[in-house]
């Protein structure tokens, strides 16, 4: 389908919906930008996006990974959140665990 | 019917990319948290990899792998692959990703 949902009176240069026909086009605009990706299992990744494909496999540079997990402390009977941070210079991320990707707005 | 069957992916960007990294040292981080460093010997369309001269980086948690030197890792169990940054042409990658996206749109 070549038709878009954009109102016909919207100027093509300013209408985002006219440029972005498919969701993946938004990811294309994130190329060469710092992105924030949320993954299954409480993992978050910040890094510069260099490549992606239709499976949402990614290649990121200068990556910071933050893993959040819940830990039960038997002594205090409390559940506490624990975060771990890892850094990678260049990282391939397999797309099947990715949930959300957006521009890094920290 | 589509001209390309849905189960046949288009020529894969990441498959070609990993072929350029053959003979480089990578660290594969699996979904079960095993971290394996080794030389990339081969890769297939599912992004399964074969590694040689491997070393398990968290051997205290996974001692059963210590005597292994060569292994095949199924693509679907891989979470991350840490790459040698010097061997990655980022400009070429971005270009290829942009072209692949526009080609399928």
Backbone of each chain as ProteinMPNN parsed JSONL, in Angstrom:
{"seq_chain_A": "XXXXXXXXXXXXXXXXXXXXXXXXXXXXXXXXXXXXXXXXXXXXXXXXXXXXXXXXXXXXXXXXXXXXXXXXXXXXXXXXXXXXXXXXXXXXXXXXXXXXXXXXXX", "coords_chain_A": {"N_chain_A": [[0.833, -1.192, 0.0], [0.74, 2.076, -0.997], [-0.407, 4.319, -0.099], [-0.642, 6.803, 2.451], [-1.475, 7.569, 5.889], [-1.384, 10.183, 6.332], [-2.706, 13.488, 6.561], [-3.975, 14.998, 3.613], [-3.512, 17.665, 3.208], [-1.266, 18.295, 4.628], [2.016, 19.656, 4.628], [4.516, 17.952, 2.864], [7.19, 18.009, 3.68], [7.183, 18.573, 6.372], [5.541, 16.779, 7.592], [5.651, 14.108, 9.665], [4.459, 11.613, 9.43], [4.266, 11.262, 6.736], [6.852, 10.812, 5.962], [7.629, 8.684, 7.508], [6.663, 5.791, 6.862], [6.687, 3.237, 7.851], [7.126, 1.534, 10.971], [9.835, 0.794, 11.315], [11.253, 2.705, 10.009], [11.593, 4.753, 11.751], [13.597, 3.815, 13.376], [15.629, 3.863, 11.572], [16.154, 6.579, 11.448], [17.491, 6.858, 13.795], [20.032, 6.021, 13.408], [23.537, 6.405, 13.87], [23.13, 7.888, 16.115], [22.949, 8.4, 19.71], [21.333, 5.874, 21.467], [18.669, 4.458, 23.453], [17.945, 1.372, 24.632], [15.579, -0.995, 25.643], [15.505, -4.203, 27.062], [14.346, -7.617, 27.268], [14.166, -9.128, 30.504], [14.987, -7.183, 32.309], [17.073, -5.557, 31.375], [18.903, -2.757, 30.314], [20.146, -0.712, 27.716], [22.51, 1.655, 26.678], [23.811, 3.345, 23.928], [25.725, 4.098, 20.904], [24.095, 3.911, 17.861], [24.907, 1.848, 15.192], [24.097, -0.062, 13.337], [21.229, -1.95, 12.2], [18.671, -4.463, 11.699], [15.807, -6.13, 10.145], [15.079, -7.837, 12.165], [15.668, -6.49, 14.382], [18.212, -6.86, 15.305], [21.178, -5.402, 16.525], [24.011, -3.186, 16.148], [26.039, -1.608, 18.379], [27.997, 1.136, 19.653], [30.343, 2.068, 22.205], [29.055, 1.261, 24.681], [26.794, 1.165, 27.408], [25.571, -1.036, 29.688], [22.856, -1.697, 31.745], [21.845, -3.725, 34.26], [19.06, -4.696, 35.944], [18.007, -6.292, 38.825], [15.953, -8.208, 41.069], [16.457, -8.873, 44.461], [16.156, -11.11, 47.132], [16.433, -10.528, 50.48], [17.108, -12.556, 53.025], [17.562, -12.091, 55.717], [16.483, -9.551, 56.395], [14.056, -9.887, 55.33], [13.276, -8.538, 53.065], [12.682, -7.385, 49.739], [15.051, -6.33, 47.532], [16.185, -3.981, 45.089], [18.702, -4.479, 42.719], [21.377, -3.163, 40.922], [23.514, -3.606, 38.124], [26.307, -2.588, 36.255], [27.66, -2.719, 33.031], [30.276, -2.25, 30.666], [30.912, -1.884, 27.187], [32.957, -1.745, 24.304], [32.307, -2.175, 21.589], [29.377, -3.644, 20.444], [27.363, -6.374, 19.49], [23.93, -6.862, 19.451], [21.499, -9.262, 19.918], [18.393, -9.412, 18.244], [16.064, -10.662, 19.264], [15.567, -10.308, 21.977], [15.012, -7.698, 22.342], [12.943, -5.006, 23.397], [12.08, -2.255, 23.458], [13.169, 0.568, 21.594], [14.665, 3.736, 21.549], [15.51, 7.254, 21.14], [18.308, 8.386, 23.047], [17.381, 9.922, 25.859], [18.462, 10.904, 28.191]], "CA_chain_A": [[0.0, 0.0, 0.0], [1.561, 3.274, -1.05], [-1.112, 5.444, 0.517], [-0.321, 7.034, 3.849], [-2.586, 8.082, 6.674], [-1.153, 11.617, 6.552], [-3.703, 14.344, 5.931], [-3.458, 15.394, 2.304], [-3.12, 19.07, 3.194], [-0.029, 18.506, 5.38], [3.178, 19.773, 3.766], [5.273, 16.7, 2.934], [8.482, 18.168, 4.338], [7.06, 18.673, 7.82], [4.697, 15.736, 8.138], [6.429, 12.922, 10.023], [3.799, 10.397, 8.964], [4.518, 11.104, 5.312], [8.214, 10.293, 5.801], [7.789, 7.432, 8.236], [5.572, 4.894, 6.511], [6.732, 2.015, 8.638], [7.794, 1.738, 12.265], [11.295, 0.619, 11.259], [11.84, 3.947, 9.489], [11.988, 5.565, 12.906], [14.886, 3.298, 13.811], [16.619, 4.346, 10.601], [16.511, 7.95, 11.834], [18.338, 6.814, 14.989], [21.397, 5.635, 13.029], [24.583, 7.368, 14.209], [22.714, 8.654, 17.302], [22.922, 7.635, 20.956], [20.002, 5.324, 21.678], [18.348, 3.765, 24.699], [17.191, 0.165, 24.291], [15.159, -1.839, 26.774], [15.487, -5.595, 26.657], [13.709, -8.544, 28.195], [15.014, -9.521, 31.62], [15.451, -6.032, 33.089], [18.34, -5.023, 30.881], [18.808, -1.533, 29.524], [21.395, -0.456, 27.018], [22.724, 2.961, 26.066], [24.96, 3.28, 23.031], [25.568, 4.753, 19.607], [23.585, 2.908, 16.924], [25.597, 1.795, 13.907], [23.407, -0.922, 12.377], [20.066, -2.707, 12.668], [17.983, -5.124, 10.584], [14.369, -6.31, 10.384], [14.885, -8.574, 13.417], [16.134, -5.588, 15.441], [19.602, -7.066, 15.688], [21.803, -4.082, 16.544], [25.412, -3.01, 16.519], [26.162, -0.37, 19.14], [29.351, 1.477, 20.083], [30.469, 2.795, 23.47], [27.81, 0.783, 25.263], [26.625, 0.984, 28.847], [24.452, -1.943, 29.948], [22.431, -1.668, 33.146], [21.015, -4.894, 34.554], [18.345, -4.527, 37.209], [17.417, -7.547, 39.287], [15.404, -8.16, 42.421], [17.105, -9.844, 45.343], [15.477, -11.287, 48.421], [17.338, -10.586, 51.619], [16.443, -13.422, 54.0], [17.73, -11.52, 57.062], [15.522, -8.46, 56.619], [12.821, -10.284, 54.649], [12.941, -7.46, 52.129], [13.139, -7.542, 48.368], [15.791, -5.117, 47.17], [16.584, -3.858, 43.696], [20.154, -4.431, 42.591], [21.752, -2.851, 39.532], [24.889, -3.892, 37.719], [26.61, -1.87, 35.018], [28.76, -3.256, 32.228], [30.624, -1.391, 29.527], [31.474, -2.575, 26.022], [33.388, -0.785, 23.28], [31.493, -2.434, 20.394], [28.541, -4.762, 20.856], [26.246, -6.85, 18.685], [22.819, -7.251, 20.315], [20.543, -10.073, 19.178], [17.12, -8.695, 18.25], [14.893, -11.333, 19.843], [15.309, -9.9, 23.357], [14.766, -6.256, 22.394], [11.544, -4.625, 23.599], [11.865, -0.861, 23.049], [14.365, 1.351, 21.265], [14.336, 5.154, 21.327], [16.665, 8.14, 21.281], [18.772, 8.51, 24.423], [16.905, 11.22, 26.35], [18.942, 11.16, 29.552]], "C_chain_A": [[0.872, 1.247, 0.0], [0.888, 4.443, -0.341], [-0.729, 5.581, 1.984], [-1.553, 7.597, 4.544], [-2.455, 9.595, 6.875], [-2.26, 12.425, 5.892], [-3.152, 14.945, 4.653], [-3.009, 16.849, 2.274], [-1.826, 19.331, 3.961], [1.14, 18.638, 4.414], [4.1, 18.561, 3.968], [6.551, 16.849, 3.751], [8.35, 18.19, 5.858], [6.227, 17.549, 8.42], [5.503, 14.475, 8.397], [5.791, 11.668, 9.448], [4.016, 10.168, 7.475], [5.892, 10.492, 5.063], [8.308, 8.879, 6.387], [6.601, 6.511, 7.972], [5.512, 3.689, 7.425], [7.463, 2.288, 9.947], [9.317, 1.684, 12.163], [12.002, 1.859, 10.722], [12.288, 4.864, 10.628], [13.353, 5.119, 13.416], [15.988, 3.768, 12.859], [17.081, 5.761, 10.967], [17.433, 7.982, 13.05], [19.776, 6.402, 14.669], [22.361, 6.774, 13.329], [24.184, 8.272, 15.383], [22.872, 7.755, 18.535], [21.49, 7.16, 21.183], [19.901, 4.66, 23.045], [17.493, 2.562, 24.313], [16.835, -0.584, 25.569], [15.013, -3.263, 26.272], [14.707, -6.41, 27.688], [14.688, -8.863, 29.326], [15.624, -8.356, 32.369], [16.792, -5.482, 32.667], [18.08, -3.767, 30.08], [20.168, -1.246, 28.937], [21.406, 0.957, 26.469], [23.927, 2.847, 25.15], [24.661, 3.965, 21.722], [25.215, 3.699, 18.562], [24.327, 2.974, 15.589], [24.873, 0.925, 12.889], [22.217, -1.61, 13.032], [19.521, -3.46, 11.461], [16.53, -5.38, 10.971], [14.079, -7.109, 11.651], [15.193, -7.71, 14.629], [17.441, -6.068, 16.065], [20.263, -5.707, 15.601], [23.308, -4.215, 16.641], [25.536, -1.636, 17.16], [27.616, -0.153, 19.547], [29.283, 2.211, 21.415], [29.228, 2.529, 24.33], [27.884, 0.738, 26.798], [25.388, 0.112, 29.035], [24.124, -1.905, 31.431], [21.462, -2.825, 33.372], [20.377, -4.685, 35.925], [17.722, -5.858, 37.602], [16.889, -7.359, 40.709], [16.064, -9.246, 43.253], [16.379, -9.898, 46.676], [16.521, -11.412, 49.52], [16.63, -11.349, 52.743], [16.507, -12.82, 55.403], [16.671, -10.46, 57.345], [14.151, -8.785, 56.043], [12.317, -9.19, 53.693], [13.422, -7.853, 50.727], [13.805, -6.232, 47.953], [16.163, -5.152, 45.701], [18.101, -3.737, 43.634], [20.49, -4.095, 41.145], [23.236, -3.119, 39.326], [25.134, -3.146, 36.428], [27.793, -2.523, 34.318], [29.037, -2.307, 31.089], [31.248, -2.236, 28.415], [31.833, -1.516, 24.991], [32.514, -0.914, 22.033], [30.697, -3.702, 20.669], [27.485, -5.069, 19.812], [25.165, -7.315, 19.658], [21.822, -8.052, 19.488], [19.131, -9.517, 19.36], [15.988, -9.351, 19.007], [14.609, -10.94, 21.287], [14.964, -8.417, 23.47], [13.27, -5.95, 22.527], [11.278, -3.227, 23.041], [13.193, -0.248, 22.646], [13.926, 2.784, 20.986], [15.61, 5.976, 21.463], [17.019, 8.241, 22.765], [18.366, 9.89, 24.933], [17.32, 11.475, 27.79], [19.42, 12.602, 29.672]], "O_chain_A": [[1.665, 1.443, 0.921], [1.536, 5.439, -0.02], [-0.518, 4.583, 2.673], [-2.517, 8.031, 3.914], [-3.306, 10.216, 7.511], [-2.705, 12.093, 4.794], [-1.992, 15.357, 4.606], [-2.214, 17.234, 1.416], [-1.328, 20.456, 3.957], [1.265, 17.842, 3.484], [4.42, 18.195, 5.098], [6.954, 15.914, 4.443], [9.303, 17.86, 6.562], [6.209, 17.384, 9.639], [5.985, 13.84, 7.459], [6.497, 10.753, 9.023], [3.962, 9.034, 6.998], [6.09, 9.755, 4.097], [8.974, 8.003, 5.835], [5.654, 6.459, 8.757], [4.435, 3.18, 7.737], [8.319, 3.171, 10.016], [10.013, 2.437, 12.844], [13.198, 2.047, 10.946], [13.231, 5.642, 10.487], [14.167, 5.941, 13.837], [17.117, 4.035, 13.271], [18.255, 6.096, 10.814], [18.081, 8.994, 13.317], [20.641, 6.428, 15.545], [22.062, 7.943, 13.086], [24.82, 9.299, 15.622], [22.923, 6.53, 18.429], [20.547, 7.948, 21.102], [20.901, 4.35, 23.692], [16.424, 2.728, 23.726], [17.671, -0.78, 26.452], [14.468, -3.502, 25.194], [14.447, -5.964, 28.805], [15.901, -8.867, 29.118], [16.668, -8.509, 33.003], [17.562, -4.996, 33.496], [17.157, -3.713, 29.268], [21.201, -1.495, 29.558], [20.431, 1.406, 25.866], [24.959, 2.309, 25.55], [23.53, 4.362, 21.445], [25.937, 2.716, 18.393], [24.369, 4.02, 14.94], [25.019, 1.147, 11.687], [22.19, -1.825, 14.243], [19.864, -3.138, 10.324], [16.069, -4.902, 12.009], [12.96, -7.069, 12.162], [15.006, -8.138, 15.768], [17.749, -5.733, 17.209], [19.952, -4.928, 14.7], [23.827, -5.212, 17.143], [25.181, -0.624, 16.555], [28.369, -1.104, 19.759], [28.299, 2.888, 21.718], [28.466, 3.438, 24.657], [28.887, 0.333, 27.385], [24.293, 0.47, 28.6], [25.007, -2.064, 32.274], [20.398, -2.892, 32.756], [21.069, -4.519, 36.93], [17.002, -6.475, 36.818], [17.324, -6.471, 41.442], [16.211, -10.386, 42.813], [16.037, -8.872, 47.265], [17.379, -12.294, 49.486], [15.673, -10.85, 53.335], [15.589, -13.023, 56.198], [16.04, -10.468, 58.402], [13.195, -8.038, 56.247], [11.117, -8.961, 53.544], [14.422, -8.551, 50.562], [13.196, -5.164, 48.016], [16.425, -6.215, 45.138], [18.707, -2.987, 44.4], [19.929, -4.699, 40.23], [24.074, -2.899, 40.201], [24.244, -3.079, 35.581], [28.802, -2.839, 34.947], [28.131, -1.634, 30.599], [32.005, -3.172, 28.671], [31.123, -0.526, 24.819], [32.04, 0.082, 21.485], [31.261, -4.718, 21.077], [26.803, -4.176, 19.31], [25.448, -8.076, 20.584], [21.346, -7.569, 18.46], [18.719, -9.193, 20.473], [15.027, -8.672, 19.369], [13.516, -11.209, 21.785], [14.659, -7.929, 24.558], [12.44, -6.561, 21.853], [10.358, -3.037, 22.245], [14.221, -0.506, 23.272], [12.946, 3.02, 20.279], [16.657, 5.459, 21.852], [16.143, 8.188, 23.628], [18.92, 10.905, 24.509], [16.626, 12.174, 28.528], [19.863, 13.019, 30.742]]}, "seq_chain_B": "XXXXXXXXXXXXXXXXXXXXXXXXXXXXXXXXXXXXXXXXXXXXXXXXXXXXXXXXXXXXXXXXXXXXXXXXXXXXXXXXXXXXXXXXXXXXXXXXXXXXXXXXX", "coords_chain_B": {"N_chain_B": [[0.344, -14.148, -3.414], [3.588, -13.491, -2.146], [6.527, -12.33, -3.875], [8.983, -13.038, -2.795], [9.326, -15.709, -0.644], [8.087, -15.691, 2.708], [9.544, -17.004, 4.693], [12.106, -17.0, 3.803], [14.758, -15.058, 4.394], [15.839, -11.75, 3.279], [19.012, -11.023, 1.65], [21.364, -11.126, 4.156], [22.32, -8.492, 6.238], [23.751, -8.664, 8.718], [24.841, -11.17, 8.608], [26.699, -10.979, 6.489], [28.262, -9.033, 7.666], [29.346, -10.35, 9.939], [30.855, -12.216, 8.616], [32.975, -10.698, 7.739], [34.338, -10.462, 10.058], [35.575, -12.798, 10.612], [38.176, -14.81, 11.949], [38.849, -12.922, 13.798], [39.074, -12.046, 17.299], [36.387, -12.597, 19.47], [33.85, -12.017, 22.014], [31.368, -14.029, 23.117], [28.264, -13.662, 24.581], [26.038, -15.548, 26.158], [22.494, -16.346, 26.487], [22.172, -17.714, 28.828], [24.03, -16.585, 30.443], [26.653, -17.501, 30.144], [29.936, -16.618, 29.307], [31.945, -16.539, 26.578], [35.11, -16.408, 25.246], [36.755, -16.313, 22.158], [38.263, -17.29, 18.974], [36.684, -16.272, 16.05], [35.482, -18.566, 13.832], [33.583, -19.433, 11.946], [30.353, -18.462, 10.576], [26.793, -18.627, 10.238], [23.631, -18.318, 8.377], [21.749, -18.072, 10.398], [23.069, -16.71, 12.238], [24.472, -18.298, 13.949], [27.5, -19.323, 15.514], [30.896, -20.483, 15.116], [33.492, -21.074, 17.282], [36.986, -20.956, 18.055], [39.801, -22.023, 20.076], [38.768, -21.438, 22.647], [37.81, -19.743, 25.696], [36.265, -19.844, 28.748], [34.937, -17.134, 30.337], [33.669, -16.771, 32.747], [34.39, -19.059, 34.366], [34.189, -20.03, 36.916], [31.515, -20.226, 37.435], [30.652, -21.871, 35.44], [32.057, -24.521, 35.232], [32.025, -26.797, 33.698], [32.688, -26.341, 31.084], [35.373, -26.058, 30.789], [37.321, -27.72, 29.577], [36.857, -27.541, 26.925], [37.791, -26.677, 23.6], [36.995, -25.925, 21.072], [33.96, -24.697, 19.772], [30.466, -24.767, 18.834], [27.958, -22.374, 18.645], [24.589, -22.011, 18.899], [22.647, -19.68, 17.118], [20.274, -18.637, 18.268], [20.605, -18.726, 21.036], [22.291, -16.763, 21.701], [22.981, -13.73, 23.34], [24.533, -11.299, 23.403], [27.283, -10.194, 21.332], [30.501, -9.359, 21.832], [32.547, -7.17, 20.107], [35.654, -6.697, 18.276], [36.512, -3.445, 18.273], [38.234, -2.1, 16.561], [38.148, -3.529, 14.248], [35.794, -2.97, 13.049], [34.049, -1.305, 10.587], [32.448, 1.46, 10.945], [31.175, 3.447, 9.44], [30.648, 2.189, 7.023], [28.943, 0.194, 7.913], [26.702, 1.679, 8.819], [25.843, 2.777, 6.45], [25.165, 0.46, 5.004], [23.089, -0.505, 6.603], [21.204, 1.518, 6.356], [20.65, 1.403, 3.616], [19.615, -1.208, 3.415], [17.307, -0.954, 4.913], [15.829, 0.929, 3.459], [15.495, -0.508, 1.139], [13.747, -2.534, 1.841], [11.537, -1.149, 2.552]], "CA_chain_B": [[1.649, -14.629, -2.929], [4.72, -12.566, -2.284], [7.535, -12.868, -4.782], [9.949, -13.728, -1.95], [8.628, -16.368, 0.446], [8.338, -15.009, 3.969], [10.528, -17.692, 5.528], [13.456, -16.793, 3.265], [15.118, -13.667, 4.644], [16.642, -11.123, 2.242], [20.449, -11.13, 1.925], [21.444, -10.57, 5.497], [23.33, -7.512, 6.601], [24.621, -9.083, 9.819], [25.573, -12.353, 8.152], [27.873, -10.466, 5.764], [29.088, -8.309, 8.637], [30.125, -11.295, 10.751], [31.86, -12.883, 7.771], [34.169, -9.843, 7.704], [35.019, -10.534, 11.363], [36.18, -14.125, 10.765], [39.57, -14.812, 12.421], [39.038, -11.969, 14.891], [38.667, -12.524, 18.618], [35.126, -12.027, 19.948], [33.317, -12.594, 23.246], [29.953, -14.327, 22.967], [27.568, -13.694, 25.864], [24.834, -16.326, 25.894], [21.331, -15.997, 27.301], [22.311, -18.312, 30.155], [25.11, -15.826, 31.091], [28.008, -17.972, 29.851], [30.718, -15.68, 28.481], [32.976, -17.332, 25.917], [36.0, -15.669, 24.349], [37.42, -17.209, 21.224], [38.457, -16.789, 17.616], [35.528, -16.563, 15.201], [35.888, -19.409, 12.704], [32.567, -19.33, 10.903], [29.041, -17.959, 10.955], [25.815, -18.998, 9.22], [22.521, -17.38, 8.169], [21.022, -17.874, 11.657], [24.053, -16.063, 13.104], [25.18, -19.256, 14.795], [28.927, -19.113, 15.322], [31.854, -21.492, 15.558], [34.636, -20.411, 17.904], [38.126, -21.826, 18.339], [40.677, -21.586, 21.176], [37.862, -20.71, 23.525], [38.068, -19.631, 27.12], [35.043, -19.39, 29.411], [35.405, -16.045, 31.195], [33.157, -16.987, 34.11], [34.553, -20.508, 34.534], [33.805, -20.423, 38.281], [30.084, -20.57, 37.392], [30.408, -22.898, 34.42], [33.3, -25.289, 35.145], [31.887, -27.924, 32.769], [33.161, -25.979, 29.745], [36.78, -25.691, 30.843], [38.22, -28.502, 28.732], [36.472, -27.376, 25.524], [38.631, -25.724, 22.866], [36.264, -25.457, 19.895], [32.54, -24.919, 20.005], [29.441, -24.182, 17.968], [26.912, -21.765, 19.473], [23.376, -21.756, 18.135], [22.361, -18.246, 17.089], [19.155, -18.213, 19.104], [20.949, -18.637, 22.46], [23.229, -15.654, 21.892], [22.401, -12.447, 23.733], [25.413, -10.269, 22.847], [28.629, -10.551, 20.911], [31.389, -8.214, 21.969], [33.338, -7.185, 18.888], [36.858, -5.858, 18.289], [36.071, -2.17, 17.692], [39.154, -1.694, 15.494], [37.861, -4.292, 13.027], [34.449, -2.631, 12.581], [33.95, -0.072, 9.8], [31.128, 1.947, 11.357], [30.555, 4.215, 8.351], [30.158, 1.193, 6.067], [27.804, -0.461, 8.563], [25.545, 2.581, 8.808], [25.417, 2.867, 5.054], [24.512, -0.803, 4.648], [21.832, -0.598, 7.357], [20.291, 2.489, 5.757], [20.245, 0.86, 2.314], [18.777, -2.395, 3.625], [16.01, -0.477, 5.421], [15.122, 1.571, 2.353], [15.185, -1.537, 0.147], [12.597, -3.334, 2.255], [10.381, -0.274, 2.787]], "C_chain_B": [[2.715, -13.568, -3.127], [5.744, -13.19, -3.219], [8.648, -13.572, -4.001], [9.174, -14.397, -0.831], [9.041, -15.773, 1.785], [9.432, -15.67, 4.798], [11.949, -17.563, 4.99], [13.834, -15.329, 3.463], [15.884, -13.078, 3.465], [18.118, -11.257, 2.599], [20.786, -10.397, 3.214], [22.632, -9.666, 5.718], [24.298, -8.066, 7.645], [25.394, -10.349, 9.487], [26.844, -11.913, 7.415], [28.836, -9.771, 6.724], [29.953, -9.271, 9.44], [31.149, -12.046, 9.916], [33.128, -12.036, 7.677], [34.955, -9.926, 9.01], [35.653, -11.902, 11.61], [37.682, -13.982, 11.013], [39.85, -13.744, 13.462], [38.567, -12.589, 16.203], [37.378, -11.819, 19.055], [34.777, -12.651, 21.307], [31.817, -12.781, 23.053], [29.339, -14.422, 24.365], [26.213, -14.351, 25.618], [23.716, -15.916, 26.836], [21.369, -16.651, 28.672], [23.516, -17.744, 30.904], [26.505, -16.412, 30.915], [28.695, -16.947, 28.97], [31.892, -16.444, 27.892], [33.801, -16.444, 25.0], [36.674, -16.657, 23.413], [37.551, -16.578, 19.855], [37.269, -17.225, 16.775], [35.989, -17.332, 13.961], [34.874, -19.336, 11.58], [31.232, -18.891, 11.478], [28.071, -18.42, 9.869], [24.647, -18.017, 9.199], [21.7, -17.136, 9.428], [21.864, -17.106, 12.669], [24.514, -17.0, 14.23], [26.664, -19.052, 14.514], [29.737, -20.331, 15.745], [33.07, -20.744, 16.08], [35.735, -21.432, 18.169], [38.999, -21.186, 19.424], [39.862, -20.835, 22.222], [38.3, -20.745, 24.987], [36.763, -19.138, 27.732], [35.442, -18.367, 30.466], [34.853, -16.143, 32.614], [33.173, -18.483, 34.426], [34.168, -20.96, 35.938], [32.326, -20.809, 38.335], [29.8, -21.72, 36.442], [31.659, -23.756, 34.221], [33.234, -26.407, 34.105], [32.449, -27.639, 31.388], [34.678, -25.86, 29.66], [37.679, -26.449, 29.878], [37.895, -28.347, 27.246], [37.39, -26.37, 24.832], [37.917, -25.142, 21.647], [34.779, -25.664, 20.157], [31.68, -24.242, 18.948], [28.379, -23.603, 18.892], [25.728, -21.438, 18.58], [22.999, -20.275, 18.243], [21.31, -17.804, 18.084], [19.499, -18.118, 20.584], [21.915, -17.488, 22.753], [22.472, -14.403, 22.325], [23.226, -11.309, 23.124], [26.64, -10.916, 22.24], [29.465, -9.291, 20.998], [32.408, -8.281, 20.842], [34.614, -6.368, 19.05], [36.553, -4.558, 17.548], [36.946, -1.761, 16.499], [38.816, -2.372, 14.168], [36.507, -3.923, 12.416], [34.472, -1.288, 11.854], [32.548, 0.506, 10.026], [30.416, 2.718, 10.245], [29.922, 3.263, 7.336], [28.908, 0.493, 6.611], [26.552, 0.397, 8.489], [24.957, 2.691, 7.415], [24.625, 1.63, 4.639], [23.157, -0.928, 5.339], [20.78, 0.319, 6.741], [19.752, 1.948, 4.431], [19.3, -0.31, 2.476], [17.381, -1.989, 4.068], [15.189, 0.127, 4.285], [14.692, 0.539, 1.316], [13.945, -2.321, 0.536], [11.346, -2.48, 2.459], [9.556, -0.097, 1.509]], "O_chain_B": [[2.74, -12.852, -4.128], [5.827, -14.412, -3.345], [9.199, -14.571, -4.463], [8.427, -13.721, -0.123], [10.198, -15.396, 1.978], [10.163, -14.993, 5.52], [12.899, -17.976, 5.654], [13.299, -14.453, 2.785], [16.519, -13.822, 2.718], [18.443, -11.575, 3.743], [20.528, -9.2, 3.348], [23.777, -10.013, 5.431], [25.515, -7.957, 7.489], [26.479, -10.576, 10.023], [27.932, -12.418, 7.689], [30.055, -9.902, 6.612], [31.151, -9.042, 9.608], [32.186, -12.468, 10.428], [34.227, -12.575, 7.55], [36.112, -9.508, 9.065], [36.205, -12.147, 12.683], [38.363, -13.165, 10.393], [40.97, -13.657, 13.965], [37.77, -13.528, 16.215], [37.291, -10.592, 19.015], [35.336, -13.678, 21.693], [31.083, -11.813, 22.85], [29.825, -15.162, 25.221], [25.348, -13.782, 24.952], [23.939, -15.239, 27.84], [20.68, -16.203, 29.589], [23.978, -18.336, 31.88], [27.461, -15.879, 31.48], [28.112, -16.46, 28.001], [32.742, -16.941, 28.63], [33.269, -15.807, 24.091], [37.114, -17.723, 23.843], [37.033, -15.492, 19.596], [36.889, -18.396, 16.779], [36.771, -16.83, 13.154], [35.236, -19.195, 10.412], [31.006, -18.939, 12.687], [28.464, -18.586, 8.714], [24.659, -17.011, 9.909], [21.023, -16.114, 9.533], [21.442, -16.877, 13.803], [24.894, -16.553, 15.313], [27.044, -18.658, 13.411], [29.325, -21.105, 16.609], [33.614, -19.878, 15.395], [35.471, -22.597, 18.463], [38.944, -19.979, 19.658], [40.225, -19.732, 22.632], [39.034, -21.625, 25.435], [36.212, -18.13, 27.29], [36.196, -18.684, 31.386], [35.473, -15.668, 33.566], [32.141, -19.091, 34.71], [33.854, -22.132, 36.146], [31.923, -21.617, 39.171], [28.829, -22.456, 36.615], [32.261, -23.72, 33.147], [34.271, -26.913, 33.676], [32.668, -28.56, 30.601], [35.219, -25.592, 28.587], [38.68, -25.91, 29.407], [38.562, -28.939, 26.398], [37.728, -25.334, 25.406], [38.192, -24.015, 21.236], [34.382, -26.692, 20.705], [32.094, -23.298, 18.275], [27.944, -24.274, 19.828], [25.854, -20.677, 17.621], [23.029, -19.695, 19.329], [21.422, -16.733, 18.68], [18.755, -17.487, 21.334], [22.305, -17.267, 23.9], [21.443, -14.061, 21.743], [22.689, -10.457, 22.417], [26.997, -12.042, 22.583], [29.187, -8.291, 20.336], [33.055, -9.308, 20.638], [34.661, -5.447, 19.867], [36.357, -4.568, 16.333], [36.46, -1.151, 15.547], [39.152, -1.863, 13.099], [36.11, -4.485, 11.395], [34.859, -0.267, 12.423], [31.585, 0.093, 9.38], [29.192, 2.649, 10.125], [28.813, 3.494, 6.854], [27.952, 0.234, 5.88], [25.475, -0.088, 8.142], [23.74, 2.697, 7.23], [23.569, 1.727, 4.015], [22.19, -1.399, 4.739], [19.613, -0.053, 6.618], [18.555, 2.025, 4.157], [18.298, -0.408, 1.767], [16.39, -2.594, 3.658], [13.993, -0.138, 4.168], [13.646, 0.69, 0.685], [13.172, -2.732, -0.329], [10.234, -3.004, 2.532], [8.546, 0.607, 1.52]]}, "name": "protein", "num_of_chains": 2, "seq": "XXXXXXXXXXXXXXXXXXXXXXXXXXXXXXXXXXXXXXXXXXXXXXXXXXXXXXXXXXXXXXXXXXXXXXXXXXXXXXXXXXXXXXXXXXXXXXXXXXXXXXXXXXXXXXXXXXXXXXXXXXXXXXXXXXXXXXXXXXXXXXXXXXXXXXXXXXXXXXXXXXXXXXXXXXXXXXXXXXXXXXXXXXXXXXXXXXXXXXXXXXXXXXXXXXX"}
